[in-house]
Amino acid sequence: MDKLGLGSHINDGVHWLVDHNGALFDVVGRGIEAFTGTVEAALQALPWWLLAALAAVVAWRRVSSGFAVLAALALGLIEALGYWPQTMATLGLTLAATAISLLLGVPLGILAARHRGVHAALRPVLDFMQTMPAFVYLIPAVMLFGLGRVPGVLATVVFAMPPAVRLTTMGILAVDREQIEAGQAFGASPWQLLFKVQLPLALPAVMGGINQTIMMALSMVIVTSMVGAGGLGGEVLSSIQQLDVGLGFESGLCVVLLAIVLDRITQSFGRPPAAR
């Protein structure tokens, strides 16, 4: 029994938001739906072989020729299994949620690195965001935005944004003080120091945060099938409901292949291109 009544207060707060800010949530929801729909439509419009070729070229340039072949084969296998539309839907949701997470997370990370008070205030919030069970985020998202892609994207943003904030902050704080002082000695302004000294030197950490954000977004997008977000998560959910092991294995394999390609390619942007 909840002696403090915390759950009741939270429910009352969410209901108050729904009752008094419905128009605002409608506008936000339409914007996110339009953005996500545009990203997904663009991916769906590309022939599978073209996207596989693009992934192979990027993998060859950034990772290795061997991984370029693996990336092309992985995407070809997804097409052969018949899950290409669902995979593109999942990729669209992942990219949309990642873009929003980075749009919010990287500036917050920069702000936290420049102001200790902001850093101290953000740490418990980020801890909460990362440790709260992912399913919990779906409840208020559905109450505020209904079923579909919008609550899925927003719940994914909350779940996936912390690595972008943390690693951006860590990367900037790890920049050698002597290099900052050298920039100051040449008369660089705080903004010039940030964009010409700190961020370039912190790039490996920032890219690590982007990589982790993408991976966490992909994992959460699968969970959001519970609220009708669609994609491969919908196939995984159907396999559970039908106790269909084959469907679960095939759709799960597509998730794994997509994750490997995204992970290795995004990791590569935090280091110099591989020698070929």
Secondary structure, 3 states (H helix, E strand, C coil): CCCCCHHHHHHHHHHHHHHHCHHHHHHHHHHHHHHHHHHHHHHHHCCHHHHHHHHHHHHHHHCCHHHHHHHHHHHHHHHHHCCHHHHHHHHHHHHHHHHHHHHHHHHHHHHHHHCHHHHHHHHHHHHHHHHCCHHHHHHHHHHHHCCCHHHHHHHHHHHHCHHHHHHHHHHHHCCCHHHHHHHHHCCCCHHHHHHHHHHHHHHHHHHHHHHHHHHHHHHHHHHHHHHCCCCHHHHHHHHHHHCCHHHHHHHHHHHHHHHHHHHHHHHHCCCCCCCC
